[in-house]
């Protein structure tokens, strides 16, 4: 009798511990600390720092029981690939581990994404999922998604067995350094099944938008090309993106752990789907996308007291247009303007090549000129400066 009681007690204790086995902020931080350490010299693809990072990731994955393979693809570059489970069908988790090189800690881009991948795997390995989990830490993303393109051309597990590819990039900081927390979720438009899972788990701080708003800018793109349903999670750009200020002390590990737990739940839901998600060649864009963009513009207007006049003009105009204009183009342009404002190094490019030309086409010469004026502030190249000056003169 007594023994029976004891074992019942032990079973319930074990169950309690299992449900507590959530992703911890501390563990995430340990990985990011190691990967963004100056000794890794920014983990540039092909460098000793990147090689050391690959070894570290392989060790971590082995430790949680994942069977690791190194996939070399030339130039001293390698993807770290592993699988937990024996089922042929699997969910793939992936993040690039290469960074921007010496002087660039590349903490939020993308030591955090790698940490998220490892810790979701650790969390889910105990859940007796009906499918396997495959994790890939991609090398050489920064110079053109080279690791993920190589992997999707030479997958170690057949891509047709993938339920979905779940990709992480640029995690753990506030979008545009705003006071509000935002997690972007892209890719749901290519799968009814994934969209349903995301919808069920959605929270008010999630911005579920179509991938076309940012374009093929991370490792999800090669999977999309191969028609593997995918989701892309990112906290998106900030003022230190691709800069020397992308340091670990600016990463919010408590929020990162919270979101990682939510993503782990989403991955688990996908793993337990009755039918394998299908890739839609005709995307179905999420409802509420336009309203979400409008809200984002409003938050920025409110918080950025120093918002340059060009942006005030554009944002005011976007908000009006979004009410009646349902085109993808308008939403892409509004997103480009947000990204231009978020990261100074993109400002000139986004404003000169997307936003300005849009307003020229729309025959809003005043806003086009303001956009080129703003671009001029961020241009150092003399010939680009001349071009912009010329455009502004023509418009005024
Ligand atoms: Zn990145």
Boltz pocket constraint, residues with backbone or C-beta under 6 A from the ligand:
constraints:
  - pocket:
      binder: B
      contacts: [[A, 96], [A, 109], [A, 110], [A, 141], [A, 169], [A, 170]]
      max_distance: 6.0
